[in-house]
Each structure stands twice: as C-alpha cells, then as structure tokens.
Amino acid sequence: MDNEELLEALESVANFMRGMQFDPRIPNDTKQALIERASTLDKLVQKYLE
C-alpha cells in the first residue's frame, strides 16, 4: 500500500465515521466523539496532501 492508498483509506474511514452520526441507535456522546475523530483524520490527511 502506497501513501496515496493509505490517505484514501483514512479519508474513507473518516467519511464512514461522519455518516454514523445519522444512526439513531448511537448515543449522542458517541456520535460527537466520532465526529471529532473524523475531523482529526481529515486534518492528518490534509497535512500529507499539502
């Protein structure tokens, strides 16, 4: 796996985590944690794309 594939995989995970916020079965505090972690992944990906 090269760097581009790794960054794409991280971006995909972040998008998946963001999408989970719409699942009504997940508690709100868990949803907030998922959103925060997705944001952290986004920043990491952006850092390596620049």
C-alpha positions as MATLAB code, in Angstrom:
seq = 'MDNEELLEALESVANFMRGMQFDPRIPNDTKQALIERASTLDKLVQKYLE';
ca = [
       0.000    0.000    0.000;
       1.483    3.322   -1.029;
       0.911    6.683    0.650;
      -1.916    7.676   -1.692;
      -3.821    4.471   -0.966;
      -3.295    4.963    2.755;
      -4.589    8.537    2.630;
      -7.627    7.427    0.618;
      -8.339    4.702    3.175;
      -8.087    7.191    6.053;
     -10.402    9.587    4.235;
     -12.877    6.756    3.674;
     -12.820    5.850    7.363;
     -13.415    9.492    8.306;
     -16.404    9.656    5.945;
     -17.801    6.422    7.377;
     -17.460    7.766   10.915;
     -19.151   11.019    9.912;
     -22.009    9.061    8.362;
     -22.568    7.191   11.617;
     -23.826   10.407   13.212;
     -27.130    9.821   11.428;
     -27.695    6.403   13.034;
     -30.373    6.896   15.705;
     -29.152    3.828   17.629;
     -25.865    5.505   18.527;
     -25.841    7.685   21.663;
     -25.189   11.404   21.171;
     -21.922   11.432   23.126;
     -20.589    8.631   20.939;
     -21.683   10.488   17.808;
     -19.808   13.571   18.974;
     -16.671   11.505   19.595;
     -16.938   10.024   16.094;
     -17.260   13.485   14.556;
     -14.219   14.737   16.478;
     -12.104   11.755   15.466;
     -13.187   12.123   11.833;
     -12.066   15.740   11.976;
      -8.689   14.614   13.342;
      -8.335   12.183   10.436;
      -9.273   14.941    7.966;
      -6.535   17.182    9.358;
      -3.990   14.379    9.128;
      -4.902   13.644    5.518;
      -4.773   17.360    4.617;
      -1.343   17.700    6.232;
       0.089   14.993    3.971;
      -1.672   16.207    0.826;
      -0.018   19.637    1.079;
];
